[in-house]
Amino acid sequence: MPLKLTTPRRVLLAAVVAVLTLVGLAFPATAAQIDDQFRAWLSNDLWPEAKANGISQKTFDAAFAGIKPNLKLPDLVMPGEKPKTPKKQHQAEFGSPGSYFAEKTLRAVTAGGRARAGSNARTLAAIEKRYGVPAGIVLAIWGRESGFGAAKLPYDAFEVLGTKAFMATRKDMFRKEVLAALEVVQRGLVARKAMKSSWAGALGQPQFMPTSFLEHAVDFDGDGRPDIWNSTPDTLASIANYLVNHGWNKGRDWGFEVTVPAGVSCALEGPDRGKPIAEWAAMGIARVNGKPFPPNETRAEGFLLMPAGRNGPAFIVTANFYVLKEYNMSDLYALFIGHGADRIAYGDKTFSGNWGAVGGLYRSDIATLQRALEGHGYDVGSADGLPGFKTRRSIGEWQVKSGRNATCFPDAELVRRLK
């Protein structure tokens, strides 16, 4: 017989249910609950926009058939939760920039690049003729990004991109990428089953995000479609096309390792402080190999680059260096590619300048230093714990103003003094 509740008992039961509901919200959603929310998001949120963009129901359903959120991916925010504040870093997160140029890593790229330069000589010559990008640059990027195509791409692109568009810290960016991935399949450029990616959703041997695939991938082998997973000509030409579309200057180098006299401030670094290379030379900056700067370069703009301040090699780079940086927003990445390209072309020669004994700081220490410099009115870019060029030159300017020798790089003493 059904239980009959008096009004007071109904009120009490409702209160108990409400409390239990609130308690339930305090616990993380289960995987099954997240799966259900993901399917609802696909149907009610992503599908209407995809449909408005010309994606068919057939393409959409095939893309996400059997797909569940991959909760093992990094940078996710569980439904109903706020992004977590990073915990205090107990291990050094930032070492010497020199570690980025480990000889083992460089040799893998440069030796592999030279081997493939011979076997792909005709293709590379045709690419350089059409796009104006030297073979060494293209090969260095190919080697760095995917080990010349040997790197495995174990992830389903729609699993990665869908998960991140639904619940990543940068879900707006990944929403754009998953919609682009749907367009790739809709246009028949790639079969659904071939949409394999890295854990970040990057596609193929050049590691293009889907928007970059749509904008820059080319068919260079003449089979009617751009295939950056299996076609070497398409892969290499797509890399060159990416660089050209980002402003590559045909006939210009990427940069030169140089010596910088003590009287030239390291705080002159940065892409917004360029000068004709002839002016840098007039200040006493010279190439480490003793050769003059090429005549076509002396009239053009160059930029001082000192990735470790006075504690490492120095360079005069060209606008092409910053095009390389568009591939991966890191000075060290662009420098690796430029240096690797030189080694592929001219042999394995290390930097002349030595990387000093710098590093060993927590990123939180560097962020503290950056905030202190901001408090003194300096533009450090952002207090992210990474010493980019704005942070480096701000350090140099503060050091000079404080009567110290400018090193333009963070160290433990600076952190203590500026805390």
C-alpha positions in Angstrom: 0.0 0.0 0.0 1.5 3.4 -1.0 2.8 5.5 1.8 0.7 8.5 2.5 2.6 11.6 3.6 1.2 14.5 5.6 2.1 18.0 4.5 4.9 18.3 7.1 6.4 15.0 6.0 6.3 16.1 2.3 8.1 19.3 3.3 10.7 17.4 5.2 11.3 14.9 2.3 11.7 17.7 -0.2 14.3 19.3 2.1 16.2 16.0 2.4 16.1 15.6 -1.4 17.4 19.1 -1.9 20.2 18.6 0.6 21.2 15.3 -1.1 21.2 17.0 -4.5 23.5 19.8 -3.2 25.8 17.2 -1.6 25.9 15.3 -4.9 27.0 18.5 -6.7 29.9 18.7 -4.4 31.4 15.5 -5.8 33.0 15.3 -9.3 30.7 14.0 -12.1 31.2 10.4 -13.0 32.5 9.3 -16.4 29.0 8.2 -17.3 27.5 11.5 -16.4 30.2 13.3 -18.4 29.5 11.1 -21.4 25.8 12.0 -21.2 26.6 15.7 -20.9 29.0 15.4 -23.9 26.3 13.7 -26.1 23.9 16.5 -25.1 26.5 19.1 -25.9 27.1 17.6 -29.3 23.4 17.5 -30.2 22.2 20.8 -28.7 25.3 23.0 -29.0 27.9 21.9 -31.5 25.6 20.3 -34.2 23.5 23.5 -34.8 26.7 25.5 -35.5 28.2 22.7 -37.7 24.9 22.5 -39.6 25.0 26.3 -40.2 28.5 25.9 -41.5 27.4 23.4 -44.2 28.2 20.1 -42.4 25.8 17.3 -43.2 24.2 15.1 -40.5 25.9 12.1 -42.1 29.4 13.7 -41.7 28.6 14.9 -38.1 27.3 11.5 -37.0 30.2 9.6 -38.6 32.7 12.0 -36.9 31.4 11.3 -33.4 30.1 7.8 -33.7 31.3 5.9 -30.6 33.3 8.9 -29.4 33.5 9.6 -25.7 35.4 12.3 -23.9 39.0 11.3 -23.2 39.5 12.4 -19.6 43.2 11.6 -19.7 44.0 14.5 -21.9 45.7 17.5 -20.2 44.2 20.9 -19.5 40.6 19.7 -18.9 38.1 21.3 -16.6 35.4 18.9 -15.4 31.8 20.0 -15.9 30.7 22.2 -13.0 34.2 22.8 -11.8 36.4 25.9 -12.1 39.9 25.7 -13.6 42.3 24.6 -10.9 45.0 27.0 -9.6 48.4 25.5 -10.4 50.0 24.0 -7.3 53.3 25.3 -6.0 56.0 23.9 -8.1 58.5 22.0 -6.0 60.8 21.0 -8.9 62.6 23.3 -11.2 60.4 24.0 -14.2 62.8 26.2 -16.1 66.4 25.3 -16.8 69.0 26.7 -19.1 67.8 27.3 -22.6 70.8 25.3 -23.7 69.0 22.1 -22.7 66.6 22.7 -25.7 69.6 22.1 -28.0 70.7 18.7 -26.7 73.1 17.3 -29.2 71.3 13.9 -29.3 68.1 15.7 -30.4 69.9 18.0 -32.9 71.8 15.1 -34.5 68.6 13.1 -35.0 67.1 16.0 -36.9 70.2 17.0 -38.8 71.4 13.5 -39.8 67.9 12.5 -40.7 67.5 15.7 -42.7 70.7 15.2 -44.7 69.7 11.6 -45.5 66.3 12.7 -46.8 67.8 15.7 -48.6 69.4 13.3 -51.1 66.4 10.9 -51.5 64.0 13.9 -52.0 66.3 16.2 -53.9 64.0 16.7 -56.9 61.0 17.4 -54.7 62.9 19.8 -52.5 64.3 21.7 -55.5 60.9 22.0 -56.9 59.5 23.3 -53.6 62.3 25.8 -53.2 61.7 27.0 -56.7 58.0 27.5 -56.2 58.0 28.8 -52.6 61.5 30.2 -52.0 62.0 28.2 -48.8 65.3 26.5 -48.5 65.3 22.7 -48.2 67.1 22.7 -44.9 64.3 24.7 -43.2 61.6 22.4 -44.5 63.6 19.3 -43.5 64.3 20.7 -40.0 60.6 21.3 -39.4 59.6 17.9 -40.7 62.2 16.2 -38.5 61.3 18.3 -35.4 57.5 17.9 -35.7 57.2 14.2 -36.5 60.6 12.6 -36.8 60.3 12.7 -40.6 56.9 11.0 -40.4 58.0 8.2 -38.0 56.1 9.6 -35.0 52.9 7.7 -34.2 49.6 9.5 -34.2 47.6 7.3 -31.9 44.6 9.5 -31.2 41.3 9.9 -33.0 41.2 13.6 -34.0 37.5 13.9 -33.2 38.0 12.4 -29.8 40.7 14.9 -28.9 39.2 17.9 -30.5 35.7 17.1 -29.3 36.9 16.6 -25.7 38.8 19.8 -25.7 36.1 21.8 -27.3 33.7 20.5 -24.7 35.8 20.8 -21.5 39.3 22.2 -22.1 40.7 25.4 -20.6 40.8 26.9 -24.1 37.6 25.3 -25.4 36.8 28.3 -27.7 40.0 27.7 -29.6 39.3 23.9 -29.9 35.7 24.6 -30.9 37.0 26.4 -33.9 39.4 23.5 -34.6 36.8 20.7 -34.3 34.5 22.6 -36.7 37.4 22.9 -39.1 38.1 19.1 -38.8 34.4 18.5 -39.7 34.9 20.7 -42.8 38.0 18.7 -43.8 35.9 15.5 -43.8 32.9 17.1 -45.3 34.9 18.3 -48.3 36.3 14.9 -48.9 39.9 16.0 -48.3 40.5 13.2 -45.8 38.5 10.1 -45.0 37.0 10.0 -41.5 39.0 6.9 -40.5 42.2 8.7 -41.5 41.7 11.6 -39.1 44.5 10.6 -36.7 46.2 13.2 -34.5 48.5 14.0 -31.6 47.2 14.4 -28.1 46.8 18.1 -28.9 44.8 17.5 -32.1 47.6 18.2 -34.5 47.3 16.4 -37.8 49.8 14.5 -40.0 53.5 14.8 -40.5 53.7 18.6 -40.3 51.5 18.6 -37.2 48.9 21.1 -38.6 45.9 22.0 -36.6 42.7 21.5 -38.7 42.4 25.3 -39.4 46.0 25.3 -40.7 45.3 22.2 -42.8 42.5 24.0 -44.5 44.6 27.1 -45.1 48.0 25.7 -45.9 48.0 22.1 -46.9 48.7 21.6 -50.7 48.6 18.8 -53.2 52.2 18.6 -54.5 52.2 15.1 -55.8 49.4 15.7 -58.2 46.9 13.0 -57.0 44.2 15.6 -56.5 44.2 16.0 -52.7 46.5 17.2 -50.0 47.7 14.2 -47.9 50.0 15.2 -45.0 49.7 11.8 -43.5 51.2 9.6 -46.2 52.6 11.8 -49.0 56.1 13.2 -48.5 55.8 15.8 -51.4 52.5 17.1 -49.9 54.0 17.2 -46.5 57.1 19.1 -47.5 55.3 21.5 -49.8 52.6 22.2 -47.1 55.3 23.2 -44.6 56.8 25.6 -47.2 53.4 27.0 -48.1 52.6 27.6 -44.4 55.8 29.6 -44.1 55.1 31.6 -47.2 51.6 32.4 -46.1 53.0 33.7 -42.9 55.4 36.1 -44.6 58.6 34.1 -45.6 61.0 36.4 -47.4 62.6 34.6 -50.4 66.4 35.1 -50.6 66.8 36.1 -46.9 68.5 34.0 -44.2 66.9 33.3 -40.9 69.8 34.8 -38.9 73.4 34.7 -37.8 75.2 33.8 -34.6 77.2 36.9 -33.5 79.4 38.4 -30.8 78.0 41.4 -29.0 80.5 43.8 -27.4 80.2 44.6 -23.7 79.2 48.1 -24.6 76.1 47.1 -26.5 73.2 46.6 -24.2 71.5 43.2 -24.2 68.3 45.2 -23.5 68.2 46.1 -27.2 66.7 42.7 -27.9 63.3 42.2 -29.5 61.3 42.2 -32.7 60.1 45.8 -32.0 63.7 47.1 -31.8 65.0 46.3 -35.2 67.7 48.2 -37.1 69.3 47.7 -40.5 71.9 45.0 -40.1 74.6 47.5 -41.2 73.8 49.5 -38.1 74.2 46.5 -35.8 77.6 45.9 -37.5 78.6 49.5 -37.0 78.0 49.0 -33.2 80.7 46.2 -33.3 78.4 43.2 -33.6 80.1 40.7 -35.8 79.4 37.2 -37.1 81.2 34.5 -35.1 82.7 33.0 -38.3 84.5 36.2 -39.1 82.7 36.7 -42.4 80.9 39.9 -43.1 77.1 40.0 -43.3 75.9 39.3 -46.8 75.4 42.5 -48.8 71.7 41.9 -49.3 71.2 41.5 -45.6 73.1 44.6 -44.5 70.5 46.9 -46.0 67.6 44.9 -44.5 66.3 45.0 -41.0 67.7 42.7 -38.3 66.9 42.0 -34.7 69.1 41.2 -31.7 68.2 37.8 -30.0 69.9 36.7 -26.8 67.9 33.8 -25.5 69.9 33.5 -22.3 70.9 37.1 -22.1 74.7 37.5 -21.5 74.8 33.8 -20.4 74.6 32.3 -23.9 75.0 32.7 -27.6 73.7 35.8 -29.3 72.2 36.3 -32.8 71.1 38.8 -35.3 67.9 37.4 -36.8 65.8 38.4 -39.7 62.1 38.7 -40.2 62.2 35.0 -41.4 63.1 34.0 -37.8 59.8 35.4 -36.7 58.0 33.5 -39.5 59.6 30.3 -38.1 58.2 31.3 -34.7 54.7 31.3 -36.2 55.0 27.6 -36.4 55.5 27.3 -32.7 55.4 30.4 -30.6 58.8 29.9 -29.0 62.1 31.7 -29.6 63.9 28.5 -28.8 61.9 26.5 -31.3 62.6 29.0 -34.1 66.3 29.0 -33.2 66.3 25.2 -33.2 64.9 25.1 -36.7 67.2 27.8 -38.1 70.3 26.2 -36.5 69.1 22.7 -37.6 68.7 23.9 -41.1 72.2 25.3 -41.2 73.6 22.0 -39.9 71.7 20.0 -42.5 73.2 22.3 -45.2 76.7 22.8 -43.9 77.5 20.1 -41.4 77.2 19.6 -37.7 78.7 22.6 -36.1 77.6 23.7 -32.6 77.0 27.2 -31.5 80.2 29.1 -30.8 78.8 30.7 -27.7 78.4 28.6 -24.6 75.2 28.3 -22.6 76.0 29.5 -19.1 75.1 27.9 -15.8 71.7 29.5 -15.6 68.3 28.1 -14.8 67.3 26.0 -11.8 64.5 28.4 -10.8 60.9 27.5 -10.3 58.6 29.1 -12.8 56.8 30.5 -9.8 60.0 32.3 -8.9 60.3 33.8 -12.3 56.6 34.9 -12.2 57.3 36.6 -8.9 60.2 38.4 -10.5 58.0 39.4 -13.4 55.3 40.8 -11.2 58.0 42.8 -9.3 59.3 44.3 -12.5 55.7 45.2 -13.5 55.4 47.0 -10.2 58.4 49.1 -11.2 56.7 50.0 -14.5 58.4 47.5 -16.8 56.5 45.6 -19.6 57.4 42.0 -19.1 54.8 40.6 -21.5 53.0 38.6 -18.9 53.9 37.1 -15.5 53.8 33.5 -16.8 57.1 32.2 -15.4 58.8 32.1 -18.8 61.5 34.7 -19.5 60.6 35.9 -23.0 62.3 38.8 -24.7 60.3 41.4 -22.9 61.2 40.0 -19.5 64.8 39.6 -20.5 65.2 43.2 -21.6 63.2 44.5 -18.7 65.7 42.7 -16.4 68.6 44.4 -18.3 67.0 47.8 -18.1 66.4 47.4 -14.3 70.0 46.2 -13.8 71.5 49.2 -15.5 69.2 51.6 -13.7 70.3 49.9 -10.4 74.0 50.3 -11.2 74.5 46.6 -12.0 76.0 44.9 -15.0 73.2 43.9 -17.4 72.8 40.1 -17.8 69.2 40.2 -19.2 68.3 36.9 -17.6 66.7 35.8 -14.3 68.7 34.3 -11.5 68.2 33.6 -7.8 69.9 36.8 -6.6 67.5 38.9 -8.8 64.5 37.1 -7.4 65.7 37.8 -3.9 66.4 41.5 -4.6 63.1 42.1 -6.4 60.7 40.2 -4.1 
